[in-house]
């Protein structure tokens, strides 16, 4: 089988996060699963480009905004399948087998990983459990869980819209009924939650989601979020 997978990572001054994320992908490279790694970057300096050149990744200079960057990455992908990952999300061992199994049996669906935070304690555990429950019950995984999707289904759904926030929620709403949890784990950073506080961060995220569903524009929500 020819390597089917394009992995797309949006970056913004992510030079501290990217090395470990890329290292977690190595097993997929060994198994001949990965066709290309695409770095869609909006950083303010050239460090990410230097890193991309060093590891042989495809580098794209993009305008800032995760939706914009993901869309740019997808437009340049040549694989039959795409895996979208955040720069601070590490895939745990065995992910390549889960992806390969999914690709062979779910050509008409999209997949996401089970979420775990790289932080010990009650709140990280409970928030991850809620995120995984929300993903299954409401068909609403977030971007830090990754998204595995065929190029054809991505294009059929309209793909990521060039918006600065809620791009993951918007695409998943289009994919409802076609989303499946993979038998693998995405381990993501908890720096934002630790900095803001787990409770405050959770309430803030929920409030933003509610406002989005009530029709507030992603651009205005982005201003409040950051």
Secondary structure by P-SEA (a helix, b strand, c coil): ccccbbbbbbbcccccccaaaaaaaaaaaaaccccbbbbbcccccaaaaaaaaaaccccccccccaaaaaaaaaaaccccbbbbbccccccccaaaaaaaaaaacccccccccbbbbccccaaaaaaaaaaaaaaaaccccccccbbbbcaaaaaaaccccccccaaaaaaaaaaccccccccbbbbbbaaaaaaacaaaaaaaaaaaaaaaaacccaaaaaaaac
